[in-house]
Amino acid sequence: MDFQIVEESLLAMIGSFTGQLAADQLADMADLVRHGERGIAFEILCTQLDEYEVPVGQEALSTLRTIAASMEIDPDYCDRLETREERR
């Protein structure tokens, strides 16, 4: 996956949590993506989803895993979300 596709996918994923995470946090994450800090934005997104116990469906989780793999980010960020969803 090239950087443009990763960026677009990550921005779409961030936008998909509008109304579930604070608007200013989502805007900050999107800003980070646009300024080349995709990895930091991804880690913050996953951390916030976990911290605020936002439901993450299987499709979104799959997309997050694809984004993480393409950026070589530790899959633990996604694993925590999946483990939390399984406990529900």
SULFEN-V798253 format. One record per backbone hydrogen bond with DSSP energy under -0.5 kcal/mol. CO is the residue of the C=O (numbers start at 1). NH is the residue of the N-H. Records with the same first field share a line. If there is no record, write none. Layout:
CO: NH + NH
This chain:
2: 6
3: 7
4: 8
5: 9
6: 10
7: 11
8: 12
9: 13
10: 14
11: 15
12: 16
14: 17
15: 18
17: 20 + 21
21: 19
22: 26
23: 27
24: 28
25: 29
26: 30
27: 31
28: 32
29: 33
30: 34
31: 35
32: 37
33: 36
36: 38
37: 41
38: 42
39: 43
40: 44
41: 45
42: 46
43: 47
44: 48
45: 49
46: 50
47: 51
48: 52
49: 54
50: 53
55: 57
57: 61
58: 62
59: 63
60: 64
61: 65
62: 66
63: 67
64: 68
65: 69
66: 70
67: 71
68: 73
69: 72
74: 77
75: 78 + 79
76: 80
77: 81
78: 82
79: 83
80: 84
81: 85
82: 86
83: 87
84: 88
85: 88
